[in-house]
Amino acid sequence: MKPARVLFLCMFAGQAALVALAPILAEMSRELGLATATAGQLRLVSGAAGGLAAVALGPLARRVDLRNMLSGGLALIAAGSLASAIAPSFAALAAAQIAIGVGLGVVLSAAVAAASDWAGSGRGAHVLTWTLLGQPAAWVVGMPAMGAVAEFNWRLSWLVVPCLSSLIALVAVRRREPAPAASRLGVSWRIVWRDRKVAAWAVGELLAFGAWGGTLVFSGALFVESYGLSPLSVGLLLALGAGCYFPGSFLVRSRLETSAGPLAIGLALALAAGMIAFGAWRPGAALSAVLFGALAFLAGGRTLAASAIGLEMAPGDRMAVSSIRAAATQFGYLLGAGVAGGALAVGGYTMLGISLASLLAAGTLAPLALARPVRPSRGEGRDQDRTLTGFGIGVGVSTR
């Protein structure tokens, strides 16, 4: 199977486990006797576990190749999904989320690194795009399936999509030939963090993923609690909205080489404005679904542009950059779930939208404020100057 397809399946499985809470959060909260905001903090557990797992991947990558990393991560997601389905209490469910979080941290790190390492000459942008599209595909395909099954029992949702898709991806990964350890990609966090541009990029991604993660966790509950929709209806609406992620990614891919930085900034600011509207303006389910689709469109473009920027900042340390990105994703989701849950408890969905938009705006401005300006030396051409400016952290993105 081609690398793009294998990595698409890996990211699909990881995202399916990540978003499984969205269509079932309200139903699960009622059965366990919890407030929706409290139950949503399960993402704190999995986010912390995933972030720590991504941080620990540096030393591990010196001995384990990308194929075996992905295999281990997918196995943990499958086991955690099974444990979530049979969890008798909130505490047991939280414990299962630890396995899912660790597995997700490993899969996100290894899959993005493999998109660069496994791609043939001239195929890097193509493979990276399809790898990242595995995540919204989990919404489009998995969300309706999980919502439909949740009509009978929310526990079955964990088995139908996250567990099954993880096993399918695991089989696909195991069919690839073993490769040398990932250390040849570069796994030294010390080297990467010495580069202030990369550190600033990572801070921005942490805050941006926090905003998007908080939106994902509570979007299903917004539809249920605002409009009284069933889990199946919520799953369908979220799937339709998530389908907009695809055109957002494809439209941005064609402009990565020349405009990645400005695109990332513009899309992020538009996304922040949309988050405020999504939380505060709820005249009907149809309009909220349209707004969610707009958010997915913008998020698709922003994520691809920012990911490409990060990978091209340190081409000799792509495994380390991928691990940083995965850690930022997981810790960001942890941050987003905490901020969104607190805002929801204090001021409802209007405050939730405002708080997440503020988080994303901060993530957009952080790289500009933290990155050290780079001035080309005398004799260097305008092309290099254009490459090092515009985003504050380097925007010359190769599509090789």
C-alpha positions in Angstrom: 0.0 0.0 0.0 1.3 3.5 -0.9 2.7 5.6 2.0 0.0 8.3 1.6 -2.8 5.7 2.1 -1.1 4.0 5.1 -0.5 7.3 6.9 -4.0 8.5 6.0 -5.4 5.4 7.8 -3.1 6.1 10.8 -4.2 9.7 11.2 -7.8 8.6 10.7 -7.6 6.1 13.5 -5.9 8.6 15.8 -8.5 11.4 15.1 -11.4 8.9 15.5 -10.3 8.2 19.0 -9.7 11.9 19.7 -13.2 13.1 18.5 -15.1 10.1 19.8 -16.3 12.2 22.7 -18.0 14.9 20.5 -21.2 13.1 19.6 -21.5 11.1 22.8 -20.4 13.7 25.5 -23.9 14.7 26.5 -25.2 11.1 26.7 -22.1 9.9 28.5 -22.4 12.7 31.0 -26.0 11.9 31.8 -25.3 8.2 32.3 -22.3 8.9 34.6 -24.1 11.6 36.5 -21.7 14.4 35.5 -21.9 17.9 34.2 -21.0 18.3 30.5 -18.2 20.6 31.3 -16.8 18.1 33.8 -17.0 15.1 31.4 -15.3 17.2 28.8 -12.2 17.2 31.0 -11.4 13.7 29.9 -9.4 15.5 27.2 -7.2 16.8 30.0 -6.2 13.2 30.8 -5.6 12.0 27.2 -4.0 15.3 26.3 -1.5 15.2 29.1 -0.6 11.6 28.3 -0.3 12.3 24.6 1.9 15.3 25.2 4.3 13.5 27.5 4.5 10.6 25.1 5.4 12.9 22.2 8.1 14.5 24.4 9.6 11.1 25.2 9.8 10.0 21.6 13.2 11.6 21.0 15.3 9.0 22.9 13.0 6.2 21.8 13.4 7.1 18.1 17.1 6.2 18.3 16.2 2.6 18.7 12.7 2.2 17.1 11.9 2.8 13.5 8.8 4.7 12.3 6.9 1.5 11.3 7.2 0.0 14.8 6.4 3.4 16.4 3.2 3.6 14.5 2.4 0.0 15.3 2.8 0.6 19.0 0.7 3.7 19.0 -2.1 2.1 17.0 -2.2 -0.8 19.4 -2.5 1.5 22.4 -5.4 3.4 20.7 -7.2 0.1 20.0 -6.7 -1.1 23.6 -7.8 2.3 25.0 -10.9 2.4 22.9 -11.9 -1.1 24.0 -11.3 -0.2 27.6 -13.5 3.0 27.2 -16.3 0.9 25.8 -16.4 -1.3 28.9 -15.4 1.3 31.5 -17.8 1.0 34.6 -17.1 4.4 36.0 -15.7 7.8 35.1 -12.4 6.9 36.8 -12.0 3.8 34.6 -12.9 5.8 31.5 -10.2 8.4 32.5 -7.7 5.6 32.8 -8.6 4.3 29.4 -8.0 7.8 28.0 -4.4 7.6 29.1 -3.7 4.7 26.7 -5.5 6.6 23.9 -3.5 9.7 24.7 -0.2 7.9 24.6 -1.1 6.1 21.4 -2.2 9.3 19.8 0.9 11.2 20.7 3.0 8.4 19.2 0.9 8.2 16.0 0.8 12.0 15.4 4.6 12.3 15.8 5.6 9.2 13.7 3.0 9.8 10.9 4.0 13.4 10.2 7.7 12.4 10.2 7.0 9.4 8.0 5.1 11.7 5.5 8.5 13.3 4.8 10.7 10.1 5.1 8.5 7.7 3.2 7.6 10.0 0.3 9.4 9.6 -2.9 11.2 12.4 -4.8 8.8 15.3 -5.4 6.0 13.7 -3.4 6.5 15.4 0.0 3.7 17.9 -0.2 1.3 15.3 -1.7 2.0 12.7 1.1 1.8 15.3 3.8 -1.5 16.6 2.6 -3.1 13.2 2.5 -1.6 12.3 5.9 -3.2 15.3 7.5 -6.5 14.7 5.7 -6.9 11.4 7.6 -8.0 13.6 10.6 -11.0 15.3 9.0 -11.9 12.1 7.3 -12.5 10.6 10.7 -15.1 13.3 11.3 -16.8 12.9 7.9 -17.0 9.1 8.0 -16.6 8.3 11.6 -18.9 10.9 13.2 -22.1 9.7 11.6 -21.3 6.1 12.4 -20.5 6.9 16.0 -23.7 9.0 16.3 -25.8 6.3 14.8 -24.5 3.7 17.1 -24.8 6.0 20.1 -28.6 6.0 19.5 -28.4 2.5 21.0 -25.5 2.9 23.4 -22.7 5.4 23.5 -20.3 2.7 24.6 -20.6 0.9 21.2 -19.3 4.0 19.5 -15.8 3.4 20.8 -15.8 -0.1 19.1 -17.3 0.8 15.8 -14.8 3.5 14.7 -11.8 4.1 17.0 -11.0 0.5 17.8 -11.8 -0.9 14.4 -10.0 1.8 12.4 -6.9 1.4 14.6 -6.8 -2.3 13.9 -7.2 -1.7 10.2 -4.4 0.9 10.2 -2.2 -1.5 12.3 -2.5 -4.2 9.6 -1.6 -1.7 6.9 1.5 -0.5 8.8 2.7 -4.0 9.5 2.7 -4.8 5.8 5.4 -2.3 5.2 9.0 -3.3 5.2 11.0 -2.5 8.4 13.3 0.5 8.1 16.3 2.0 10.0 15.6 3.7 13.3 14.2 7.2 13.0 17.3 8.7 14.5 18.6 9.3 11.0 15.8 11.9 10.6 17.2 13.9 13.6 15.6 13.5 17.1 17.6 15.9 19.2 15.2 18.3 21.0 18.2 20.3 22.2 19.2 21.2 18.7 15.7 22.2 17.7 15.0 24.3 20.7 18.2 26.2 20.2 16.5 27.7 17.2 14.3 30.5 18.5 12.2 30.4 15.4 11.2 26.8 16.0 10.5 27.5 19.6 8.2 30.4 18.7 6.4 28.3 16.1 5.8 25.6 18.7 4.3 28.0 21.2 2.0 29.3 18.5 0.9 25.7 17.6 0.3 24.9 21.2 -2.2 27.8 21.6 -3.7 27.3 18.1 -4.4 23.6 18.8 -5.7 24.5 22.1 -8.4 26.7 20.5 -9.3 24.1 17.8 -9.2 21.2 20.3 -11.6 23.0 22.7 -13.9 23.6 19.7 -13.9 19.9 18.7 -14.5 18.7 22.3 -17.6 20.8 22.9 -19.1 21.3 19.4 -21.3 18.2 19.7 -22.5 19.3 23.2 -23.4 22.7 21.7 -25.8 21.2 19.2 -27.3 18.8 21.8 -27.8 21.4 24.5 -28.7 24.4 22.3 -31.1 22.6 19.9 -32.0 19.3 21.6 -30.6 17.2 18.7 -30.0 13.4 18.9 -26.5 11.9 18.8 -27.2 10.7 15.2 -28.2 14.2 14.1 -25.2 15.7 15.7 -22.9 13.2 14.1 -24.3 14.0 10.7 -24.1 17.7 11.1 -20.5 17.5 12.4 -19.5 15.2 9.6 -21.0 17.6 6.9 -19.1 20.5 8.5 -15.9 18.5 8.8 -16.0 17.8 5.0 -15.1 21.4 4.5 -11.7 20.7 5.9 -10.7 19.0 2.6 -11.1 22.0 0.3 -9.4 24.2 2.8 -6.3 21.9 2.7 -6.2 21.5 -1.0 -6.6 25.2 -1.7 -3.7 26.0 0.6 -1.4 23.2 -0.7 -1.0 24.9 -4.1 0.3 28.1 -2.4 2.6 26.6 0.3 5.9 27.5 -1.5 5.2 31.2 -1.8 2.6 32.2 0.8 2.7 29.8 3.7 3.3 32.4 6.4 0.7 35.0 5.4 -1.8 32.2 4.8 -1.3 30.8 8.3 -1.8 34.3 9.8 -4.8 35.2 7.8 -6.6 31.9 8.2 -5.9 31.9 12.0 -7.4 35.3 12.5 -10.5 34.4 10.4 -10.8 31.2 12.4 -10.8 33.2 15.7 -13.6 35.4 14.5 -15.6 32.4 13.4 -15.2 30.8 16.9 -16.8 33.8 18.5 -19.7 33.6 16.1 -20.1 29.8 16.6 -20.4 30.2 20.3 -22.4 33.4 20.6 -24.8 33.3 17.6 -27.1 30.2 17.7 -30.4 31.1 15.9 -30.8 27.5 14.6 -29.0 24.2 14.1 -28.6 24.7 10.3 -26.8 28.0 10.7 -24.6 26.6 13.5 -23.7 23.7 11.1 -22.7 26.2 8.4 -20.5 28.1 10.9 -18.9 24.9 12.0 -18.2 24.0 8.3 -16.5 27.4 7.9 -14.4 26.7 10.9 -13.3 23.4 9.5 -12.4 25.0 6.2 -10.2 27.6 7.8 -8.7 25.1 10.2 -7.7 22.8 7.3 -5.8 25.5 5.6 -4.2 26.8 8.7 -3.0 23.4 9.9 -1.4 22.4 6.7 0.4 25.7 6.2 1.7 25.7 9.8 2.8 22.1 9.7 4.7 22.6 6.4 6.4 25.7 7.9 7.5 23.6 10.9 8.9 20.7 8.9 10.9 23.0 6.6 12.4 25.0 9.5 14.7 22.2 10.5 14.9 19.7 7.6 17.7 17.8 9.4 15.5 17.3 12.6 12.1 16.4 11.2 11.4 13.7 13.8 12.1 16.2 16.6 9.9 18.8 14.9 7.2 16.2 14.4 7.4 15.3 18.1 7.2 18.9 19.1 4.1 19.3 16.8 2.5 16.3 18.4 3.3 17.5 21.9 1.8 20.9 21.0 -1.3 19.2 19.7 -1.8 17.1 22.8 -0.9 19.8 25.4 -2.9 22.2 23.3 -6.0 20.0 23.4 -5.4 19.7 27.2 -5.2 23.5 27.4 -8.2 24.0 25.2 -10.4 21.5 27.1 -9.6 23.3 30.3 -10.1 26.8 29.0 -13.3 25.8 27.2 -14.7 23.9 30.1 -14.1 26.7 32.5 -15.6 29.3 30.1 -18.6 27.1 29.5 -19.2 26.7 33.3 -18.9 30.5 33.8 -20.6 32.1 30.8 -22.1 29.4 28.6 -21.2 28.9 24.9 -20.8 32.6 24.2 -18.0 32.8 26.7 -16.6 29.5 25.4 -16.3 31.0 21.8 -14.7 34.2 23.1 -12.1 32.3 25.2 -11.1 30.0 22.4 -10.9 32.9 19.9 -8.6 34.7 22.3 -6.4 31.6 22.6 -6.1 31.3 18.9 -5.3 35.0 18.5 -2.6 34.7 21.1 -1.2 31.7 19.2 -1.1 33.8 16.0 0.7 36.7 17.6 3.1 34.6 19.8 5.5 33.6 17.0 5.7 37.2 15.8 6.5 38.4 19.3 8.9 35.6 20.3 10.9 34.9 17.2 14.1 36.8 16.8 14.1 38.9 13.6 16.6 37.5 11.1 18.5 40.0 8.9 20.3 38.7 5.9 24.0 39.6 5.6 25.2 41.9 2.9 25.3 40.4 -0.5 22.4 38.0 0.1 19.5 38.3 -2.3 16.0 39.4 -1.9 14.8 35.8 -2.2 16.4 34.9 1.1 15.0 38.0 2.8 11.5 37.0 1.6 12.0 33.5 2.9 13.0 34.6 6.4 10.3 37.3 6.9 6.5 37.5 6.6 5.7 35.1 9.5 8.6 35.9 11.8 9.7 32.3 11.9 10.6 31.4 8.3 8.1 30.7 5.5 10.2 29.3 2.7 8.4 26.0 2.3 9.6 23.5 -0.2 7.2 21.1 -1.9 9.8 18.5 -2.7 
